[in-house]
Amino acid sequence: MKNIFLPILLLLSACSNCDIPYGEYKSVGGTESLTTLVLNAELYTLKFEHWKPADYENRSTIHERGKWSCSDRVVEIKTKNGTAIAELKEIGDNPLGLPISTTALVFNETSNDILSKTILYSGESFKLLEE
Amino acid sequence: MAAPVKTPTVKNITSNKLYPAYKSQKGIVIQLNSAKTVLPSGTALAALVKFADGCGLKKVIISGGAETTGHSAGSYHGKDLAIDVAGKRFNKLTDEKARVAALNAGFTHGVYEDFKGTSRDHWHFQIGAGNGLSDQHKLSNKPLTAKHY
């Protein structure tokens, strides 16, 4: 019996690995909104700022916090706006001038207005973009 | 009654689904900065293509289009009447070149949003006044209004 359970336990253990580094992820901008996601050990913090052109000072901000889950390179975040799912993947050839091996959180198309189809880049990528 | 706008044809040349790209009939590449950015249609697409063809670059990076989400309520993006052109870090344009190209293309109002030291700078161009842009932001005014943060 032991022989059956051990491989299953090992498999379950392997499946629950999370390959997504904690830290801050941001949209690249270039428009009148900015999305910032911070992933910590248990909680995420999502900040979505948007403004009228030339009126950043009076921007509206949505703040949310909650639990997130992760399996391998896929993260699932439940927000008031709906569930959002992203995969940490290499972005490949890109117009931003980042190395093709850069990894970013690429969100699936969902009903989550804020995160659907969004790409959030890590702090390391922003160092390259803004140096 | 105004004559209907002839919508130009652009060829989809996307090689990476994360970053859609199109080519105008003149061969200028309109590169979107993410799949969340929506290529405009109708009048705004006609103006975007004219802007791209007239700004002097071979490739223009567009960071905002006809998205119905991710902008303020009343945004001209959601009305399919505005574009954002990624800033000077990405598009080697001056405010004056961008202003003239946008005005000639049919945009009427605009501003350069300058977030010092970041990758967030961009030109916002729209067709018509409103949602924060008034007479002071007319593209017929020289120089283009820039907002520094």
Interface residues (C-beta under 8 A of the other chain):
Chain A: V28 G29 G30 T31 E32 S33 L34 H50 W51 K52 P53 A54 D55 Y56 S60 I91 G92 D93 N94 P95 L96 G97 V106 D113 I114 S116 K117 T118 I119 F126 L129 E130
Chain B: S15 N16 L18 Y19 A21 Q31 L32 N33 S34 A35 K36 T37 K59 I61 S63 G64 T69 G70 H71 S72 G74 S75 H77 D84 A86 G87 R89 F90 V111 E113 F115 G117 T118 S119 R120 D121 H122 H124 Q126 N131 G132 L133 H137 T145 K147 Y149
